[in-house]
Amino acid sequence: MILPSPNSGKIPKISKDAFVAPTAIIIGDVTIEAGANIWYGAVLRGDICSIYVGKNTSIQDNAVLHSDYDTECWVGENIIVGHKATVHGPCKVGNNCMIGIDSVVLQGTTVGEGTIVAAGAVARKEIPSLSLVAGVPAKKIRDLAPDFPETARKDALHYVETGRKYIELGYNHPGIEKYWFDA
């Protein structure tokens, strides 16, 4: 379902080049850029906040993005937000990151570019760029190689390609056209 916010009346803005699965829920002040793909059961609830999903970012099945009243949940480019992950703002996830399956990015968190938040981790506060963090609360396990952002970008592009196949087969969210914008 794609709906305007019942609070502000703001409507989602979705690139014509994005895939949104029919069972995803997109509400309110949500911007989804080109190449992004929002999978089955994902919830992006911008009814009281603003949500931004950057180019080529994959929001996997049953993930949830939301934020506190009048704040922003910002997820950059070339990111994979794993199955059942929660990203709750106000927060910012830098480009070329992987947010692991069933992990949580808590409000007030900044995840640096090229970082992995491991499966099941609970990230809070400042997470440095090019880091692998794990645990509850998440702690830095090690530095990542300088070329990791390129690896993350390539991994994200696999989902972009899969989303395009779904679009070509007519599997995009019914009624999505009225929320399209030209980037």
Number of C-alpha atoms within 10 A of each C-alpha: 15 22 18 18 20 12 11 13 13 18 21 28 20 25 21 17 22 25 29 28 23 18 19 22 21 28 23 25 24 27 21 28 25 21 25 30 30 32 23 18 19 24 23 29 24 32 26 21 22 26 30 20 27 21 23 29 31 29 31 23 21 21 25 21 27 26 25 16 13 11 17 23 28 24 27 21 24 31 33 29 29 22 22 21 26 24 27 22 25 23 25 23 27 22 24 29 32 28 27 21 21 18 26 26 26 18 21 16 20 22 26 19 23 28 27 28 28 22 20 19 22 21 27 19 14 12 23 16 21 22 23 20 23 21 16 13 12 21 17 14 12 11 14 15 11 11 10 18 23 14 16 20 21 16 17 26 20 12 24 24 14 13 26 19 14 16 17 10 9 10 15 22 18 14 11 20 12 12 16 16 16 10 9
